[in-house]
Amino acid sequence: MSEPPKFLNLDVVLRSNSDLSALVGHLDQDARVFVLSHQEYAGQSQLVFELTLEEEPEVRSYTQRFLTIIDQFPDAMLQLWKSCTSRGFDYGFAGGNDRPALEAKIPADLLIQIGRIGADIGITVYPRPD
């Protein structure tokens, strides 16, 4: 089956030497967020969460929604965020096997905000399943 590439989702991936259970509890109360996993990985606590899905995911709106959620963290959750050894916005795309090519942009204003919260940007391209 022929499919063009498309944006799938945005995950936030955190790694910390501290326990992130309090942040998990906070996120579990937010209907906008879904915790994908919270586990120990390579001697650190790892937390992966994403937004609850919209009809058509879009890079800019998902980025802005996450920035808003993080900006609204209470002080204790913000301190947990800041204590993480790694904070990343991981954009997921389906590679597709047809045209048109996908062009996804993260505007400069959002890049500045991502930088201010100390997060890296990752891109994952998933191959088309056989």
Backbone bond lengths (Angstrom), bond angles and torsions (degrees), N, CA, C in turn:
res aa  C-N    CA-C-N  psi(-1)  N-CA   C-N-CA  omega(-1)  CA-C   N-CA-C  phi
1 M - - - 1.440 - - 1.536 109.28 -
2 S 1.276 116.41 137.69 1.449 122.91 -176.58 1.531 110.47 -91.61
3 E 1.341 115.66 127.17 1.465 120.23 179.49 1.516 109.61 -140.44
4 P 1.339 117.06 137.62 1.462 119.26 174.81 1.527 110.08 -77.37
5 P 1.325 117.75 161.72 1.464 119.71 175.78 1.523 110.30 -66.37
6 K 1.342 115.99 153.65 1.469 118.71 178.84 1.526 110.48 -155.90
7 F 1.322 114.81 157.07 1.455 122.09 174.72 1.518 107.71 -76.24
8 L 1.338 116.75 132.61 1.458 121.21 -179.27 1.521 112.56 -102.56
9 N 1.335 116.39 -51.54 1.451 118.83 -173.02 1.526 110.38 -171.34
10 L 1.307 113.97 171.79 1.458 122.01 176.32 1.515 107.78 -127.26
11 D 1.318 116.47 122.84 1.461 122.48 175.46 1.520 108.55 -106.18
12 V 1.316 116.18 144.21 1.456 121.04 168.50 1.522 106.01 -105.12
13 V 1.328 115.46 127.26 1.463 121.99 -176.36 1.522 108.10 -119.10
14 L 1.328 115.47 121.56 1.464 121.61 179.87 1.520 110.03 -117.96
15 R 1.333 115.99 141.35 1.462 122.24 171.70 1.511 107.39 -128.84
16 S 1.325 114.99 139.08 1.457 119.18 -175.70 1.513 110.77 -150.23
17 N 1.335 115.17 151.29 1.460 120.30 171.02 1.522 110.29 -80.65
18 S 1.321 116.93 -12.22 1.468 122.88 178.94 1.523 110.12 -97.76
19 D 1.303 116.06 160.03 1.457 122.02 176.24 1.529 109.00 -71.77
20 L 1.327 117.11 129.31 1.463 121.81 -178.73 1.529 112.82 -100.96
21 S 1.332 117.36 14.98 1.469 121.03 -177.57 1.525 112.84 -58.93
22 A 1.330 117.66 -37.38 1.467 119.97 179.64 1.530 110.60 -63.99
23 L 1.320 116.66 -37.87 1.460 120.22 177.75 1.524 110.57 -68.67
24 V 1.315 117.06 -37.97 1.463 121.05 175.59 1.532 109.59 -59.91
25 G 1.329 117.24 -46.22 1.457 121.41 178.45 1.510 111.99 -60.12
26 H 1.324 116.66 -40.78 1.465 120.61 178.23 1.527 110.31 -64.56
27 L 1.327 117.17 -46.32 1.461 121.09 -178.30 1.526 112.28 -66.71
28 D 1.331 116.78 -33.52 1.464 120.40 178.61 1.531 112.13 -62.08
29 Q 1.322 117.29 -22.06 1.469 121.71 179.46 1.526 112.51 -87.40
30 D 1.322 117.26 -5.81 1.456 122.46 -176.72 1.523 109.06 -102.20
31 A 1.343 116.83 113.13 1.466 121.45 -177.09 1.527 112.78 -65.76
32 R 1.326 117.47 -13.15 1.465 120.64 -179.23 1.522 112.53 -82.33
33 V 1.351 116.64 -10.46 1.467 121.56 -170.23 1.524 110.36 -124.74
34 F 1.334 114.74 145.74 1.460 122.16 174.95 1.525 107.94 -126.31
35 V 1.335 117.48 123.17 1.466 121.83 177.61 1.529 108.02 -81.03
36 L 1.326 116.18 116.27 1.464 121.29 179.55 1.518 111.64 -79.19
37 S 1.347 115.88 -44.07 1.460 118.50 179.64 1.520 109.89 -158.56
38 H 1.321 113.17 151.29 1.460 122.08 173.82 1.518 105.14 -144.64
39 Q 1.325 115.60 109.78 1.460 119.20 -173.98 1.517 110.65 -154.47
40 E 1.304 115.07 169.38 1.459 120.56 173.00 1.520 107.69 -85.37
41 Y 1.332 115.27 133.61 1.453 120.73 -179.42 1.524 107.84 -143.19
42 A 1.317 116.46 120.98 1.469 122.83 178.75 1.529 111.49 52.45
43 G 1.340 116.56 42.33 1.459 121.82 177.21 1.517 114.99 77.73
44 Q 1.316 117.22 7.41 1.452 120.72 178.56 1.530 110.33 -126.30
45 S 1.316 114.22 159.57 1.456 120.19 172.81 1.521 107.58 -79.74
46 Q 1.335 116.23 129.30 1.468 120.24 178.10 1.518 109.34 -120.63
47 L 1.312 115.81 133.59 1.460 122.94 179.44 1.520 108.22 -127.87
48 V 1.329 116.16 129.74 1.459 121.85 177.24 1.522 107.28 -126.00
49 F 1.336 115.28 125.38 1.466 118.63 177.30 1.515 110.13 -139.14
50 E 1.333 114.44 157.63 1.459 120.79 179.95 1.518 109.24 -140.86
51 L 1.301 114.92 173.28 1.454 120.39 178.50 1.513 109.85 -82.64
52 T 1.324 115.63 150.36 1.458 118.25 170.02 1.522 106.51 -63.86
53 L 1.301 117.22 143.18 1.454 121.92 -169.83 1.523 113.26 -70.77
54 E 1.328 113.72 143.42 1.453 122.09 168.89 1.521 106.85 -98.83
55 E 1.305 116.63 171.70 1.467 120.33 177.43 1.530 111.08 -55.61
56 E 1.314 117.18 -55.51 1.458 122.51 -179.25 1.522 109.37 -122.22
57 P 1.326 118.81 99.65 1.466 120.18 179.01 1.527 110.49 -59.70
58 E 1.320 115.58 142.30 1.467 121.32 -179.06 1.519 108.17 -139.88
59 V 1.335 116.66 134.85 1.459 123.11 -172.44 1.529 111.51 -54.62
60 R 1.315 117.46 -52.08 1.467 120.71 -175.48 1.528 111.63 -63.40
61 S 1.327 117.43 -47.83 1.468 119.24 -176.77 1.525 111.24 -66.45
62 Y 1.341 118.01 -38.75 1.462 119.70 178.58 1.525 111.19 -65.87
63 T 1.329 116.09 -40.58 1.455 120.02 178.25 1.526 110.03 -61.92
64 Q 1.328 116.62 -47.58 1.462 120.85 -178.90 1.522 111.29 -63.24
65 R 1.322 117.33 -40.72 1.467 120.67 179.28 1.527 110.74 -61.36
66 F 1.342 117.13 -43.39 1.464 119.29 178.82 1.520 111.69 -66.02
67 L 1.312 116.86 -41.81 1.462 119.63 178.79 1.529 110.84 -61.09
68 T 1.319 117.47 -38.62 1.464 121.63 177.78 1.520 110.75 -64.39
69 I 1.322 117.13 -44.87 1.471 121.30 179.83 1.531 110.21 -60.84
70 I 1.320 117.05 -46.37 1.463 120.90 -178.75 1.524 110.48 -66.38
71 D 1.317 116.66 -39.16 1.462 121.46 178.41 1.533 111.45 -62.48
72 Q 1.317 117.08 -26.90 1.470 122.04 -179.13 1.530 113.18 -90.69
73 F 1.333 118.14 2.20 1.459 120.35 178.17 1.528 109.88 -58.38
74 P 1.333 117.36 136.88 1.464 119.54 170.17 1.537 109.00 -64.63
75 D 1.314 116.71 163.06 1.470 121.57 -175.71 1.528 113.37 -52.05
76 A 1.335 117.10 -43.97 1.467 119.57 -178.22 1.526 111.58 -62.91
77 M 1.338 117.09 -38.80 1.472 120.24 179.32 1.527 110.42 -72.36
78 L 1.315 116.70 -35.66 1.453 120.85 177.22 1.528 110.85 -64.64
79 Q 1.332 116.96 -37.15 1.470 120.37 176.65 1.526 110.97 -65.69
80 L 1.339 117.01 -38.77 1.472 119.60 175.46 1.534 110.17 -62.92
81 W 1.318 115.93 -43.66 1.465 120.96 177.52 1.524 110.52 -56.33
82 K 1.313 115.60 -49.64 1.464 121.00 -177.31 1.522 112.25 -66.38
83 S 1.333 117.29 -28.16 1.465 120.35 -178.93 1.524 112.86 -78.54
84 C 1.315 117.80 -8.60 1.466 120.54 -178.79 1.529 110.39 -66.28
85 T 1.318 115.24 142.69 1.462 120.59 177.17 1.522 111.07 -79.03
86 S 1.325 116.17 -18.68 1.459 121.43 179.93 1.525 108.95 -150.80
87 R 1.329 115.56 132.78 1.460 122.89 176.71 1.524 106.27 -133.24
88 G 1.320 117.06 125.40 1.464 118.27 -177.56 1.506 113.65 -140.69
89 F 1.312 114.91 142.43 1.463 123.18 169.29 1.527 105.39 -98.68
90 D 1.320 117.25 112.06 1.465 121.69 -177.06 1.528 108.92 -108.42
91 Y 1.331 115.18 108.94 1.463 122.37 -179.66 1.518 109.08 -86.57
92 G 1.330 117.16 126.62 1.456 122.23 -178.64 1.517 111.70 -107.09
93 F 1.324 115.31 131.90 1.464 121.69 -179.29 1.524 109.71 -128.94
94 A 1.318 116.74 143.86 1.461 122.18 169.00 1.521 106.28 -86.28
95 G 1.324 116.79 126.72 1.457 121.16 -175.52 1.520 113.83 -65.47
96 G 1.307 116.69 -30.77 1.462 119.31 -178.85 1.516 112.17 66.43
97 N 1.311 115.35 176.32 1.464 120.68 178.38 1.527 110.74 -144.54
98 D 1.322 115.88 22.75 1.458 119.78 -177.60 1.524 109.49 -146.10
99 R 1.272 116.61 167.01 1.459 123.81 177.54 1.511 109.62 -85.56
100 P 1.271 121.11 159.81 1.451 126.71 5.73 1.523 111.02 -83.19
101 A 1.323 114.91 162.73 1.458 120.35 174.64 1.525 108.67 -65.73
102 L 1.296 116.29 151.30 1.465 121.12 179.34 1.515 109.43 -95.44
103 E 1.313 115.89 129.60 1.459 121.15 173.54 1.520 106.80 -116.43
104 A 1.324 116.20 116.19 1.464 121.65 179.53 1.521 108.08 -119.91
105 K 1.313 116.46 128.31 1.460 120.73 -178.08 1.519 110.50 -118.83
106 I 1.322 114.53 142.24 1.457 121.42 170.10 1.526 104.70 -110.83
107 P 1.325 117.12 109.85 1.465 119.94 -175.57 1.529 112.52 -61.39
108 A 1.323 115.01 153.87 1.464 122.36 -176.76 1.522 112.30 -54.96
109 D 1.337 118.09 -39.13 1.466 119.76 -178.44 1.523 111.25 -62.64
110 L 1.334 116.94 -36.31 1.468 119.98 178.24 1.525 110.79 -75.01
111 L 1.322 117.22 -36.03 1.466 120.19 176.53 1.527 110.84 -60.80
112 I 1.316 116.31 -40.21 1.464 120.28 177.79 1.524 110.19 -63.04
113 Q 1.330 116.85 -43.25 1.465 120.10 179.02 1.524 111.56 -64.89
114 I 1.320 117.21 -40.05 1.469 121.07 177.48 1.528 109.55 -62.05
115 G 1.315 116.65 -42.39 1.464 121.02 177.44 1.518 112.16 -63.11
116 R 1.316 117.58 -38.42 1.467 121.49 -179.78 1.518 112.68 -63.71
117 I 1.333 116.84 -31.03 1.472 118.59 179.72 1.527 111.36 -92.40
118 G 1.326 116.17 5.77 1.462 120.67 173.96 1.512 114.87 73.48
119 A 1.334 117.51 29.50 1.460 120.30 -179.13 1.523 110.78 -102.38
120 D 1.320 114.81 146.92 1.457 122.02 173.08 1.526 108.35 -91.21
121 I 1.316 115.77 166.25 1.456 121.36 175.86 1.516 108.06 -115.83
122 G 1.328 115.64 129.74 1.455 121.73 175.39 1.515 108.98 -122.28
123 I 1.310 115.99 153.82 1.456 121.31 177.82 1.513 107.74 -130.38
124 T 1.330 115.69 126.20 1.454 121.89 176.91 1.519 107.79 -117.25
125 V 1.327 116.44 124.91 1.457 121.50 176.97 1.518 107.02 -110.72
126 Y 1.316 115.56 117.55 1.458 121.32 -178.81 1.531 109.58 -89.83
127 P 1.334 116.81 132.79 1.463 118.53 177.98 1.530 110.16 -71.04
128 R 1.298 113.69 156.53 1.466 119.49 176.16 1.526 108.49 -67.51
129 P 1.338 116.89 131.00 1.472 117.77 178.58 1.528 110.99 -66.20
130 D 1.322 115.22 144.28 1.481 119.56 179.39 1.498 110.98 -77.19
